[in-house]
Amino acid sequence: MQSSLIFCFLITALVAISISRPTATEERIRIMARTIITRIKKIKDEHFQMSPEIDFGTDIDTPIDGLTSVFVHLSYLQLRLRVPPALHLQQVQVDLETLLRTLEGLAISQGCPLPNPETPMHKDEAAFPVTSNYLYLLELQRYLEKLCLNMDKLKWCKDTDVAGTFIF
């Protein structure tokens, strides 16, 4: 009788832990994203004196289609931010790496496919590294702000897989 009661208690505890895990991970991801956003704002203020009249194409809108797409796009941005001179970007790069490892762990636990997103650097990025870094910082900031508003998308590998991969 006691052993079955202990067994039931252990099973209940494991279920409770597994149910709460995605929420805790999502909150951790949100905190990491907000930290990176704050660092980007500080870097823009300290290292980039850009005229507000310059249009940097704010119409770029990369959709958040699920956990796999978030991982792939952030990996792409991470690769692009490695263009020198990037000493002032080191902490953002470290924070982004930590965020990507957390997303990777979440994706693996959910069985999401993670393609190798590495692509070669474009010639224009090496020719204009300061502008390139600024543009990718802007894109990273916008994407992370959108991610913070769409954390529910991390429950699926892709939006098209909603029925098959929803985490309850």
BADO-700320 format. One record per residue: residue in three letters; chain; y, x, z of N, C-alpha, C in turn. Coordinates in pm, 1 decimal. Each point is the difference from the previous one (the first is absolute). Layout:
<pts>
PT|code|unit|nY|nX|nZ|caY|caX|caZ|cY|cX|cZ
PT|ALA|A|Y|X|Z|Y|X|Z|Y|X|Z
...
</pts>
This chain:
<pts>
PT|code|unit|nY|nX|nZ|caY|caX|caZ|cY|cX|cZ
PT|MET|A|-118.9|81.6|0.0|118.9|-81.6|0.0|126.0|86.5|0.0
PT|GLN|A|4.3|99.9|90.3|116.9|86.0|7.2|14.4|84.9|-125.6
PT|SER|A|-110.7|48.4|-52.8|8.5|84.2|-119.3|49.8|-80.1|-120.5
PT|SER|A|-40.7|-125.2|-11.9|49.3|-81.6|-111.4|148.2|-33.1|18.9
PT|LEU|A|42.5|-15.9|123.9|141.1|-25.7|27.6|83.7|123.3|-33.7
PT|ILE|A|-49.0|117.1|34.7|68.7|125.5|-32.9|3.7|19.1|-150.8
PT|PHE|A|-110.1|-30.5|-66.7|-6.5|12.5|-145.1|103.1|-92.7|-66.2
PT|CYS|A|9.5|-122.0|45.7|97.8|-95.9|-54.0|142.3|49.0|23.7
PT|PHE|A|24.3|56.3|118.0|132.3|52.6|31.4|34.8|115.1|-93.0
PT|LEU|A|-94.1|90.7|-24.4|23.8|114.0|-88.7|27.3|-45.8|-143.3
PT|ILE|A|-76.9|-96.0|-47.0|21.2|-52.8|-135.1|137.8|-64.3|-10.4
PT|THR|A|38.1|-76.4|99.9|131.3|-64.3|1.0|110.9|104.8|-0.1
PT|ALA|A|-16.4|105.2|76.8|99.0|107.5|4.5|11.3|69.7|-135.2
PT|LEU|A|-112.2|27.5|-65.0|2.6|64.2|-132.0|67.7|-88.5|-104.2
PT|VAL|A|-27.1|-127.5|4.4|64.2|-92.8|-93.6|150.1|-3.3|24.6
PT|ALA|A|40.4|-4.3|125.2|142.8|-2.5|33.3|69.3|127.4|-47.1
PT|ILE|A|-63.5|113.6|16.4|57.5|126.9|-44.1|11.1|3.5|-151.4
PT|SER|A|-103.8|-44.3|-68.7|3.6|4.1|-145.9|102.1|-97.0|-57.1
PT|ILE|A|23.9|-110.3|65.3|99.6|-96.2|-46.5|140.9|54.4|22.8
PT|SER|A|22.8|68.1|110.9|134.0|48.2|31.5|35.5|127.4|-75.4
PT|ARG|A|-97.4|71.1|-51.5|25.4|127.5|-66.8|96.1|-9.8|-117.2
PT|PRO|A|-17.0|-92.3|-96.0|95.1|-6.3|-110.7|143.2|-24.8|45.8
PT|THR|A|19.1|-81.9|101.4|133.7|-27.6|50.1|63.4|126.3|56.1
PT|ALA|A|-75.8|75.1|79.1|51.5|124.3|56.5|30.4|99.4|-110.8
PT|THR|A|-86.3|9.7|-99.5|22.2|90.7|-111.6|122.0|-43.0|-80.0
PT|GLU|A|15.0|-128.5|-24.4|116.3|-49.1|-73.4|129.4|31.4|74.4
PT|GLU|A|-1.3|-14.7|130.1|120.0|31.5|78.6|30.1|149.7|-6.9
PT|ARG|A|-103.4|83.0|6.5|17.4|145.0|-12.5|58.6|34.6|-136.6
PT|ILE|A|-50.6|-64.1|-105.0|50.0|24.0|-135.0|146.7|-42.3|-10.2
PT|ARG|A|33.9|-113.7|57.3|138.9|-48.0|-2.4|91.8|99.4|72.4
PT|ILE|A|-42.2|51.3|112.7|81.0|96.6|75.1|17.9|128.0|-80.6
PT|MET|A|-108.2|47.6|-61.6|9.7|121.2|-82.3|95.3|-22.1|-117.3
PT|ALA|A|-10.7|-115.2|-66.0|87.0|-29.8|-113.6|145.9|-4.4|44.4
PT|ARG|A|27.8|-64.4|110.1|138.3|-8.2|48.9|53.7|137.8|39.8
PT|THR|A|-85.9|83.2|55.4|41.2|136.5|34.5|38.1|77.6|-125.6
PT|ILE|A|-80.1|-12.3|-103.8|30.0|69.1|-126.0|130.4|-53.4|-59.6
PT|ILE|A|19.8|-130.0|3.9|123.2|-60.1|-51.8|120.9|56.7|73.5
PT|THR|A|-9.2|10.0|130.8|110.4|54.9|80.1|26.2|145.2|-37.7
PT|ARG|A|-105.6|78.3|-17.1|17.0|140.6|-39.8|63.8|10.7|-138.8
PT|ILE|A|-40.7|-86.1|-91.7|57.2|2.2|-134.8|148.9|-29.6|5.2
PT|LYS|A|39.5|-98.8|78.3|142.8|-33.9|11.2|79.5|118.8|53.7
PT|LYS|A|-56.5|68.6|97.5|67.5|116.7|57.1|10.0|112.2|-103.5
PT|ILE|A|-107.1|23.9|-73.2|0.4|104.5|-103.1|101.8|-32.5|-108.7
PT|LYS|A|4.6|-125.9|-41.6|96.9|-38.7|-103.7|142.3|26.2|47.5
PT|ASP|A|28.1|-31.0|125.7|134.7|20.7|54.3|35.0|147.8|12.6
PT|GLU|A|-97.8|82.4|38.4|26.3|141.3|26.9|-10.7|90.3|-122.3
PT|HIS|A|-86.3|-33.4|-94.5|-30.1|94.0|-108.7|38.0|-47.5|-139.7
PT|PHE|A|30.5|-126.5|-15.0|33.8|-51.3|-132.6|134.4|-71.4|7.3
PT|GLN|A|100.0|56.2|-66.2|128.7|-65.9|-7.7|9.8|-62.0|-139.4
PT|MET|A|-55.6|-118.5|-13.6|0.0|-69.4|-128.7|108.3|-107.1|0.5
PT|SER|A|67.1|-11.8|-112.4|103.8|-101.7|-13.8|-64.2|-138.2|0.2
PT|PRO|A|59.0|-95.2|72.1|-55.8|-135.6|0.5|12.3|-68.7|-135.8
PT|GLU|A|81.0|57.1|-89.9|18.8|-58.1|-132.4|-115.1|32.9|-95.0
PT|ILE|A|-81.0|98.0|34.6|-111.3|38.8|-86.1|-112.9|-100.4|16.6
PT|ASP|A|-50.1|-49.3|-112.4|-111.0|-94.9|2.2|-130.5|77.8|-15.9
PT|PHE|A|-86.0|-9.0|99.5|-126.8|71.7|-3.3|-116.7|-90.3|-38.0
PT|GLY|A|29.6|-111.8|-63.3|-107.9|-87.1|-45.8|-73.1|-68.7|112.6
PT|THR|A|71.0|-75.4|80.2|-61.6|-67.7|113.7|-91.4|-114.4|-42.0
PT|ASP|A|-13.7|-21.5|-130.9|-84.4|-108.5|-46.6|-147.4|37.6|-5.3
PT|ILE|A|-33.9|123.5|37.1|-140.5|40.9|4.5|-67.6|-76.6|112.7
PT|ASP|A|-103.1|-73.8|-34.9|-67.6|-80.8|100.7|-150.1|15.2|-15.3
PT|THR|A|-57.6|90.7|76.2|-143.9|19.6|-2.0|-61.8|-101.8|94.3
PT|PRO|A|-86.3|-86.6|-52.3|-57.3|-104.4|85.3|-99.2|55.6|101.9
PT|ILE|A|-13.2|-71.5|108.8|-100.4|31.2|101.1|-115.5|-95.7|-25.8
PT|ASP|A|-103.4|51.5|-66.3|-113.0|-83.9|-42.6|-120.2|11.9|91.3
PT|GLY|A|16.0|60.6|113.3|-111.0|17.9|91.1|-4.7|143.3|49.1
PT|LEU|A|-95.2|27.6|84.9|-11.3|130.1|65.2|-17.1|114.6|-100.6
PT|THR|A|-82.6|-20.1|-101.3|-22.6|105.1|-98.7|128.7|34.2|-73.6
PT|SER|A|75.8|-100.4|-42.4|123.7|27.7|-73.6|103.9|69.3|88.0
PT|VAL|A|5.3|-35.8|127.5|93.0|65.6|92.8|-36.5|147.2|13.3
PT|PHE|A|-128.9|27.9|19.1|-45.2|138.2|13.2|31.1|80.8|-126.2
PT|VAL|A|-28.2|-57.5|-115.5|21.1|70.7|-127.0|148.7|28.0|-22.0
PT|HIS|A|85.8|-99.0|23.3|142.8|20.9|-25.4|61.1|98.7|100.2
PT|LEU|A|-37.2|-8.9|125.2|53.6|95.4|97.9|-50.8|141.2|-28.3
PT|SER|A|-122.8|12.9|-47.8|-52.7|131.6|-38.5|79.3|57.1|-117.2
PT|TYR|A|33.4|-86.0|-95.2|81.3|39.1|-114.8|136.3|50.5|47.1
PT|LEU|A|64.7|-74.8|89.1|131.1|41.0|49.8|-9.0|129.3|80.3
PT|GLN|A|-106.7|15.3|76.6|-18.2|122.5|77.2|-7.4|120.7|-92.9
PT|LEU|A|-74.3|-12.4|-106.6|-12.8|108.2|-97.2|134.7|31.5|-63.2
PT|ARG|A|77.6|-101.5|-30.8|130.9|19.4|-63.3|102.5|63.3|93.9
PT|LEU|A|-15.4|-21.1|129.3|95.3|56.7|95.7|-28.3|146.3|32.1
PT|ARG|A|-100.7|55.9|-61.6|-31.1|142.4|21.7|76.9|91.7|-93.7
PT|VAL|A|93.8|-54.7|-75.3|79.8|79.6|-92.8|102.2|79.7|79.9
PT|PRO|A|0.5|133.3|-11.0|99.7|78.1|73.2|139.8|-22.7|-59.2
PT|PRO|A|107.6|20.5|71.6|7.5|40.2|139.7|-19.7|-122.6|90.2
PT|ALA|A|-94.0|7.6|88.9|-32.6|-116.7|82.3|-15.8|34.0|147.9
PT|LEU|A|66.7|104.3|46.6|-11.7|37.4|141.6|43.5|-113.0|92.1
PT|HIS|A|104.9|-71.2|-36.8|48.9|-110.1|83.5|-91.5|-121.8|-6.3
PT|LEU|A|-98.2|3.3|-88.0|-93.6|-112.0|-13.5|-132.1|23.4|73.6
PT|GLN|A|-13.9|114.7|64.0|-127.8|35.4|61.7|-48.8|-104.1|100.2
PT|GLN|A|86.7|-49.4|86.1|-44.8|-96.3|100.3|-39.5|-132.9|-64.9
PT|VAL|A|72.5|-41.3|-102.8|-37.5|-121.1|-72.6|-136.3|19.7|-64.5
PT|GLN|A|-23.5|118.2|-57.1|-128.9|28.2|-62.6|-114.3|-3.3|102.3
PT|VAL|A|23.8|55.4|118.1|-101.9|-1.9|105.9|-25.4|-143.7|45.9
PT|ASP|A|107.7|-75.4|21.1|-14.0|-139.7|42.2|-72.2|-82.8|-106.2
PT|LEU|A|32.6|25.3|-126.3|-64.8|-72.3|-109.3|-148.4|36.2|-8.4
PT|GLU|A|-31.4|125.1|23.1|-140.9|42.8|2.1|-76.1|-71.7|111.6
PT|THR|A|60.7|-11.6|116.8|-62.5|-70.5|112.1|-20.2|-148.1|-33.8
PT|LEU|A|100.3|-60.6|-59.8|-10.5|-139.9|-41.2|-112.4|-17.5|-102.4
PT|LEU|A|-8.1|91.3|-96.0|-105.2|-8.3|-101.8|-139.0|14.8|61.5
PT|ARG|A|-15.8|88.6|98.3|-131.0|16.3|65.6|-36.7|-127.2|75.9
PT|THR|A|98.4|-64.4|62.2|-26.7|-126.3|70.1|-40.5|-107.7|-99.3
PT|LEU|A|71.6|-8.6|-112.0|-34.6|-97.5|-103.9|-137.6|29.3|-59.7
PT|GLU|A|-29.8|127.0|-17.1|-130.6|38.7|-53.5|-112.1|-42.8|94.9
PT|GLY|A|19.7|22.4|128.9|-99.9|-42.8|98.5|-19.6|-150.2|-0.5
PT|LEU|A|110.3|-73.8|-10.6|-7.9|-145.2|-6.0|-72.2|-44.4|-127.3
PT|ALA|A|30.8|64.8|-111.4|-64.3|-34.2|-127.3|-149.9|27.9|4.6
PT|ILE|A|-37.2|111.0|57.1|-142.5|34.1|10.6|-71.7|-101.0|88.1
PT|SER|A|63.0|-38.0|111.1|-63.4|-96.5|90.0|-15.1|-137.6|-64.8
PT|GLN|A|84.9|-30.4|-98.4|-6.7|-127.8|-68.8|-79.7|7.7|-130.2
PT|GLY|A|-44.8|120.5|-36.2|-76.6|16.1|-123.1|85.2|-3.6|-125.4
PT|CYS|A|127.4|33.0|11.5|89.2|-0.5|-116.6|-19.1|126.8|-82.1
PT|PRO|A|5.6|-11.8|-132.7|-9.5|119.6|-84.4|129.6|80.0|8.1
PT|LEU|A|-11.9|131.5|4.8|117.2|87.1|4.2|-9.3|100.5|-114.4
PT|PRO|A|65.5|-28.6|-111.9|-2.9|92.8|-112.6|81.4|124.0|30.2
PT|ASN|A|-23.4|104.5|-74.5|76.7|123.3|14.0|131.7|-18.0|-74.8
PT|PRO|A|112.4|-17.4|71.9|126.2|-32.3|-65.3|77.1|119.5|-52.6
PT|GLU|A|-50.1|121.7|19.3|77.5|117.7|-39.0|20.0|5.5|-150.5
PT|THR|A|126.5|18.1|-38.2|36.8|14.5|-139.4|92.5|119.6|-12.3
PT|PRO|A|4.7|61.1|-117.1|87.8|116.2|-14.9|147.5|-37.8|12.5
PT|MET|A|79.4|96.1|42.1|142.7|-21.0|16.5|66.1|-5.0|-137.5
PT|HIS|A|99.3|-85.0|-13.5|72.4|-9.8|-126.1|100.8|113.2|-12.0
PT|LYS|A|27.5|42.7|-122.4|90.9|109.8|-26.3|140.6|-26.9|54.9
PT|ASP|A|49.0|-124.0|-14.7|135.4|-31.7|46.3|12.4|8.8|151.6
PT|GLU|A|-109.0|-18.0|74.0|4.8|11.0|144.9|24.7|144.1|42.9
PT|ALA|A|-60.2|95.4|-71.2|18.9|140.8|32.3|138.5|47.1|-45.4
PT|ALA|A|52.5|-60.5|-106.8|129.9|40.0|-52.4|115.1|-48.0|88.6
PT|PHE|A|-16.5|-114.8|64.5|104.6|-57.3|85.1|-58.0|-36.0|136.5
PT|PRO|A|-37.6|100.6|79.6|-72.3|-28.9|124.7|80.6|-76.5|104.3
PT|VAL|A|128.0|24.6|13.4|79.6|-69.3|101.1|9.4|-148.3|-35.1
PT|THR|A|29.8|-28.2|-126.0|7.0|-139.6|-44.3|-135.8|-66.7|11.7
PT|SER|A|-103.5|72.3|-39.3|-136.5|-53.2|8.1|-36.1|-33.5|144.6
PT|ASN|A|28.4|91.5|91.5|-29.9|-25.6|141.7|76.7|-121.7|50.4
PT|TYR|A|125.7|-10.7|-38.1|80.5|-112.7|44.8|-56.0|-132.2|-52.2
PT|LEU|A|-34.6|-3.9|-126.7|-53.5|-122.7|-59.5|-132.0|-40.3|64.3
PT|TYR|A|-87.5|97.1|25.8|-128.3|-33.7|62.0|16.6|-38.1|146.8
PT|LEU|A|99.4|58.0|67.6|29.7|-44.1|136.9|47.3|-145.0|0.6
PT|LEU|A|87.1|-34.1|-95.5|45.8|-139.1|-9.6|-117.0|-93.6|-25.0
PT|GLU|A|-86.9|38.6|-92.6|-114.7|-84.4|-31.4|-93.3|-13.4|120.1
PT|LEU|A|-23.3|111.7|71.2|-84.9|-3.6|119.1|60.3|-90.9|106.3
PT|GLN|A|129.6|11.3|21.8|66.9|-84.8|99.4|-15.0|-147.7|-35.7
PT|ARG|A|27.1|-35.8|-124.9|-11.1|-140.1|-42.2|-143.5|-51.0|14.4
PT|TYR|A|-95.1|83.8|-40.7|-139.5|-41.9|4.2|-46.5|-21.2|144.1
PT|LEU|A|37.8|91.0|90.2|-39.1|-14.0|140.6|68.2|-120.9|64.9
PT|GLU|A|123.8|-26.6|-37.4|67.7|-119.7|52.6|-74.3|-125.9|-45.1
PT|LYS|A|-43.2|-0.7|-125.5|-75.4|-114.0|-51.6|-137.1|-9.0|67.2
PT|LEU|A|-62.5|114.8|25.3|-129.3|1.4|68.3|11.8|-59.9|139.8
PT|CYS|A|107.2|33.1|71.6|19.5|-54.1|134.9|10.5|-152.1|-1.4
PT|LEU|A|48.7|-55.4|-109.3|11.7|-145.7|-11.8|-129.1|-64.7|-51.3
PT|ASN|A|-92.3|81.6|-50.7|-122.7|-52.3|-60.4|-125.1|63.8|60.4
PT|MET|A|-1.5|17.6|129.8|-113.7|63.6|65.9|-129.4|-78.5|-19.4
PT|ASP|A|11.1|-128.7|-23.9|-119.4|-82.0|-21.4|-77.5|43.3|-123.9
PT|LYS|A|65.2|67.1|-93.5|-66.9|47.1|-122.1|-101.2|110.5|30.6
PT|LEU|A|10.3|62.3|116.7|-93.6|106.6|35.9|-137.0|-53.8|39.6
PT|LYS|A|-14.1|-131.5|6.6|-128.1|-60.4|35.8|-93.9|-9.2|-119.4
PT|TRP|A|52.0|28.0|-120.4|-81.0|-5.6|-121.4|7.0|132.9|-72.4
PT|CYS|A|-105.5|28.7|-74.0|3.2|118.0|-85.9|98.5|-24.2|-113.6
PT|LYS|A|-11.7|-116.4|-62.9|91.2|-43.7|-106.3|20.4|-149.2|18.6
PT|ASP|A|110.5|-52.0|-52.5|23.4|-144.4|8.6|-108.4|-78.5|-71.9
PT|THR|A|-54.5|56.5|-108.4|-103.4|-71.2|-74.6|-131.1|-7.2|76.4
PT|ASP|A|-13.6|86.2|103.2|-121.6|3.6|80.8|13.4|-77.7|129.7
PT|VAL|A|97.3|-87.7|9.9|30.1|-68.7|125.5|-122.8|-67.2|58.9
PT|ALA|A|-72.4|-72.9|-79.3|-114.8|-74.6|53.1|-109.9|92.6|48.6
PT|GLY|A|-17.6|113.3|-66.2|-111.3|87.6|34.2|27.4|101.3|108.8
PT|THR|A|126.8|37.6|23.1|24.3|110.1|92.0|95.6|-34.3|112.7
PT|PHE|A|21.9|-124.8|28.8|90.2|-36.3|110.0|-63.0|39.0|133.0
PT|ILE|A|79.9|59.9|85.3|-47.2|43.3|131.3|39.5|-106.7|101.4
PT|PHE|A|-96.6|-62.3|61.7|27.9|-106.8|96.4|27.7|52.4|137.5
</pts>
